[in-house]
Amino acid sequence: MNKIIHGDCLEVMQGFPDNYIDLTVTSPPYDNLRTYNGYDFNFEGIAKELYRITKQGGVLVWVVCDATINGSETLSSFKQAIHFKDVCGYDVETMIWDKCNCASVGSMNRYENVFEYMFVLSKGKPKTANIIKDKKNKHAGEIQRGSIRQKDGTVGKTTGYGKRAIAQYGRRHNIWRIVPAKSPRERLHPAPFSEQLANDHIITWSNEGDLILDPMCGSGTTCKMAVVNNRKYIGIDISEEYCEIARKRISEHEKQLAII
């Protein structure tokens, strides 16, 4: 625990015990859209090991996108999600990372792609779901008068209709608007992970003291944010260069904490 491990993630995970990890947050090298230092992506083997080492009720957050080749998307992301569900046995929730209109290079015959998929894969019912409530309610303080459409098309009253006031903040939507990594300290990798994105998944799907894994940790964003939120971590990467960057980022953060 609390280490960045240099090695092939599949081989390293094969040495982990069953039911070991509380939460995995990772973004794999999908569709060869970036060049990484020596990485070979054995998806099916990695998926199998991730399921084995995840605790019952644990969660895997898999952040991916698709390449467009000869005018058509690969749909690799959905193929992977279906494999996680039908072969591994995960429960699947699809979320979207809206990257806030970041620049996108591609065909002028298509709308700009400004999002990635975030598949939230749980091994049974999630044991932890600290749902973030930061969506400001327009009618905060008013008595609930909402309605909900039934299966037969009729409209019925919502639970709590006329009985309680609407809270100031409600559950966040499953489309998260988060700006990608921008600062030089974050952009130390071909595909740097957003610290805010990693942070929000960590605080949602885990508790303090839980063990967080990123099997393709790159420059170590998930591991750093695990430390920020008082979780344990394990990071794995095939590149010693990226491992050193990750260790340095975590060390610098820990030194700042010591000064405070």
C-alpha positions as CSV (number, residue, x, y, z in Angstrom):
1,M,0.0,0.0,0.0
2,N,0.9,3.7,-0.6
3,K,3.3,2.8,-3.3
4,I,3.8,3.5,-7.0
5,I,4.8,0.2,-8.6
6,H,6.9,0.0,-11.8
7,G,5.6,-2.9,-13.8
8,D,3.0,-4.4,-16.1
9,C,-0.3,-3.9,-14.3
10,L,-1.7,-7.3,-15.3
11,E,1.4,-9.1,-13.8
12,V,1.4,-6.9,-10.7
13,M,-2.4,-7.4,-10.0
14,Q,-2.0,-11.1,-10.4
15,G,0.0,-10.9,-7.1
16,F,-2.8,-9.2,-5.2
17,P,-5.2,-11.2,-3.0
18,D,-8.9,-11.6,-3.8
19,N,-11.3,-8.9,-2.6
20,Y,-8.5,-6.4,-1.9
21,I,-9.4,-3.1,-3.5
22,D,-12.2,-0.7,-2.4
23,L,-12.1,1.6,-5.5
24,T,-10.3,1.8,-8.8
25,V,-10.2,5.0,-10.7
26,T,-8.4,4.8,-14.1
27,S,-8.3,5.9,-17.7
28,P,-6.8,3.3,-19.9
29,P,-4.9,3.9,-23.2
30,Y,-7.9,3.6,-25.4
31,D,-7.8,3.1,-29.2
32,N,-4.1,4.1,-29.5
33,L,-5.1,7.8,-29.3
34,R,-1.9,8.6,-27.4
35,T,1.7,7.2,-27.4
36,Y,2.8,5.8,-24.1
37,N,6.1,4.5,-23.0
38,G,6.0,0.8,-23.9
39,Y,2.5,0.0,-22.9
40,D,0.6,-3.1,-24.3
41,F,-3.1,-3.1,-23.5
42,N,-4.4,-6.6,-22.7
43,F,-8.0,-5.5,-21.9
44,E,-9.6,-8.9,-21.2
45,G,-6.8,-10.0,-18.8
46,I,-6.9,-6.6,-17.0
47,A,-10.7,-6.7,-16.7
48,K,-10.6,-10.2,-15.2
49,E,-8.0,-9.3,-12.6
50,L,-9.7,-6.0,-11.7
51,Y,-12.9,-7.9,-10.9
52,R,-11.1,-10.6,-8.8
53,I,-9.3,-8.1,-6.7
54,T,-12.2,-5.7,-6.1
55,K,-14.1,-6.1,-2.9
56,Q,-17.8,-7.0,-2.9
57,G,-19.5,-3.7,-3.2
58,G,-16.4,-2.1,-4.5
59,V,-16.4,0.2,-7.6
60,L,-14.3,0.5,-10.7
61,V,-14.5,3.9,-12.6
62,W,-13.4,3.4,-16.2
63,V,-12.9,6.7,-18.1
64,V,-12.7,6.1,-21.9
65,C,-13.4,7.6,-25.3
66,D,-13.4,6.3,-28.9
67,A,-11.3,7.0,-31.9
68,T,-12.9,7.9,-35.2
69,I,-11.4,5.8,-38.0
70,N,-12.4,6.3,-41.7
71,G,-15.4,8.3,-40.6
72,S,-16.8,5.9,-38.0
73,E,-16.3,5.6,-34.2
74,T,-14.8,2.4,-33.0
75,L,-17.3,2.0,-30.1
76,S,-14.5,0.3,-28.1
77,S,-15.8,2.0,-25.0
78,F,-19.2,0.2,-25.2
79,K,-17.6,-3.1,-26.1
80,Q,-15.5,-2.8,-23.0
81,A,-18.6,-1.9,-20.9
82,I,-20.5,-4.9,-22.2
83,H,-17.6,-7.1,-21.4
84,F,-17.4,-5.8,-17.9
85,K,-21.1,-6.5,-17.5
86,D,-21.7,-9.8,-19.3
87,V,-18.4,-11.5,-18.8
88,C,-17.1,-10.1,-15.5
89,G,-20.4,-9.6,-13.8
90,Y,-20.2,-5.9,-12.9
91,D,-23.3,-3.7,-12.5
92,V,-22.9,-0.8,-14.9
93,E,-23.8,2.9,-14.7
94,T,-22.9,5.2,-17.6
95,M,-21.8,8.8,-16.7
96,I,-20.4,11.5,-19.0
97,W,-17.4,13.8,-18.5
98,D,-18.2,17.1,-20.2
99,K,-14.8,18.7,-20.7
100,C,-16.3,22.2,-20.9
101,N,-15.9,23.0,-24.6
102,C,-12.2,22.1,-24.7
103,A,-10.6,22.4,-28.1
104,S,-11.2,19.3,-30.3
105,V,-9.4,18.5,-33.5
106,G,-11.2,16.3,-36.0
107,S,-13.3,16.1,-39.1
108,M,-15.2,19.2,-40.1
109,N,-18.1,17.0,-41.0
110,R,-18.8,16.2,-37.4
111,Y,-19.7,18.2,-34.3
112,E,-16.8,18.8,-31.9
113,N,-16.3,16.0,-29.4
114,V,-16.1,17.5,-25.9
115,F,-16.9,14.5,-23.7
116,E,-15.7,11.1,-22.5
117,Y,-17.6,8.2,-21.0
118,M,-17.2,7.3,-17.3
119,F,-18.4,3.8,-16.7
120,V,-19.1,3.3,-13.0
121,L,-18.8,-0.5,-12.5
122,S,-19.8,-1.9,-9.2
123,K,-19.3,-5.5,-7.9
124,G,-22.8,-5.8,-6.6
125,K,-24.5,-2.9,-4.9
126,P,-21.9,-0.2,-4.0
127,K,-21.0,-0.3,-0.4
128,T,-20.3,3.4,-0.4
129,A,-22.1,6.1,-2.3
130,N,-21.4,9.6,-0.8
131,I,-23.5,11.3,-3.5
132,I,-22.3,14.9,-4.1
133,K,-25.1,17.4,-3.7
134,D,-24.0,20.7,-5.3
135,K,-26.7,21.3,-7.8
136,K,-28.5,24.4,-6.7
137,N,-32.3,23.9,-6.7
138,K,-34.2,26.7,-8.4
139,H,-37.2,26.3,-6.0
140,A,-35.3,25.8,-2.8
141,G,-37.4,26.4,0.3
142,E,-40.7,25.8,-1.5
143,I,-42.9,22.9,-0.6
144,Q,-42.5,20.0,-3.0
145,R,-45.2,19.8,-5.7
146,G,-43.4,17.6,-8.2
147,S,-44.9,14.9,-10.3
148,I,-43.5,11.7,-12.0
149,R,-44.7,9.9,-15.1
150,Q,-45.8,6.3,-14.5
151,K,-45.3,3.3,-16.8
152,D,-48.8,3.6,-18.2
153,G,-48.1,7.3,-19.2
154,T,-50.2,8.8,-16.4
155,V,-48.7,11.3,-14.0
156,G,-48.6,10.8,-10.3
157,K,-47.3,12.7,-7.3
158,T,-43.7,12.3,-6.1
159,T,-42.7,10.9,-2.7
160,G,-43.0,13.7,-0.2
161,Y,-45.5,15.7,-2.3
162,G,-46.7,18.7,-0.2
163,K,-45.0,17.5,2.9
164,R,-41.5,18.9,2.9
165,A,-39.5,21.9,1.6
166,I,-37.1,21.5,-1.3
167,A,-33.5,21.5,-0.2
168,Q,-31.1,24.3,-1.2
169,Y,-28.9,21.8,-3.1
170,G,-29.8,18.5,-4.8
171,R,-27.9,15.6,-6.3
172,R,-25.5,16.4,-9.0
173,H,-26.4,15.2,-12.5
174,N,-24.6,12.2,-14.0
175,I,-23.0,14.6,-16.6
176,W,-20.0,16.2,-14.8
177,R,-18.7,19.5,-16.2
178,I,-15.1,19.5,-15.2
179,V,-12.2,21.3,-17.0
180,P,-9.4,18.9,-18.0
181,A,-5.9,19.2,-16.6
182,K,-4.5,22.5,-17.6
183,S,-1.6,23.5,-15.3
184,P,2.0,22.5,-16.1
185,R,2.2,20.4,-12.9
186,E,-0.7,18.3,-14.1
187,R,0.3,18.0,-17.8
188,L,3.3,15.7,-17.3
189,H,1.8,12.8,-19.3
190,P,0.4,12.4,-22.8
191,A,-3.2,12.1,-21.4
192,P,-3.2,13.8,-17.9
193,F,-6.1,13.0,-15.7
194,S,-8.1,15.9,-14.1
195,E,-7.5,16.2,-10.4
196,Q,-11.0,17.4,-9.8
197,L,-12.5,14.4,-11.7
198,A,-10.4,11.9,-9.7
199,N,-11.2,13.7,-6.5
200,D,-15.0,13.7,-7.0
201,H,-15.1,9.9,-7.8
202,I,-12.9,9.2,-4.8
203,I,-15.0,11.0,-2.3
204,T,-18.2,9.5,-3.9
205,W,-17.3,5.8,-4.0
206,S,-14.9,5.4,-1.0
207,N,-14.4,6.4,2.6
208,E,-11.3,7.6,4.5
209,G,-8.9,4.7,5.0
210,D,-10.1,2.8,1.9
211,L,-7.6,1.5,-0.6
212,I,-7.7,3.2,-4.0
213,L,-6.0,1.7,-7.1
214,D,-5.0,3.1,-10.5
215,P,-3.5,0.2,-12.5
216,M,-2.4,2.6,-15.3
217,C,-1.5,5.5,-13.1
218,G,0.6,7.6,-15.5
219,S,1.6,10.7,-13.7
220,G,-0.2,9.7,-10.5
221,T,-3.3,11.9,-10.3
222,T,-5.6,9.3,-8.8
223,C,-3.0,8.3,-6.2
224,K,-2.3,12.0,-5.3
225,M,-6.0,12.7,-4.8
226,A,-6.3,9.5,-2.7
227,V,-3.7,11.0,-0.4
228,V,-5.4,14.4,-0.4
229,N,-8.6,12.6,0.8
230,N,-7.0,10.4,3.4
231,R,-7.2,7.2,1.5
232,K,-4.5,4.5,0.9
233,Y,-3.3,4.0,-2.7
234,I,-1.6,1.7,-5.1
235,G,-0.4,3.0,-8.5
236,I,1.0,0.9,-11.3
237,D,2.7,1.9,-14.5
238,I,4.8,0.2,-17.1
239,S,7.0,3.4,-17.5
240,E,9.6,4.1,-14.8
241,E,9.6,7.7,-16.0
242,Y,5.9,8.2,-15.2
243,C,6.3,6.3,-11.9
244,E,9.0,8.8,-10.9
245,I,6.7,11.7,-11.8
246,A,3.9,10.2,-9.8
247,R,6.2,9.6,-6.8
248,K,7.4,13.2,-7.0
249,R,3.9,14.7,-7.1
250,I,2.8,12.7,-4.1
251,S,6.0,13.6,-2.2
252,E,5.6,17.3,-2.9
253,H,2.0,17.2,-1.6
254,E,3.0,15.4,1.5
255,K,5.8,18.0,2.2
256,Q,3.2,20.7,1.8
257,L,1.0,19.0,4.4
258,A,4.0,18.7,6.8
259,I,4.6,22.5,6.5
260,I,0.9,23.2,7.2
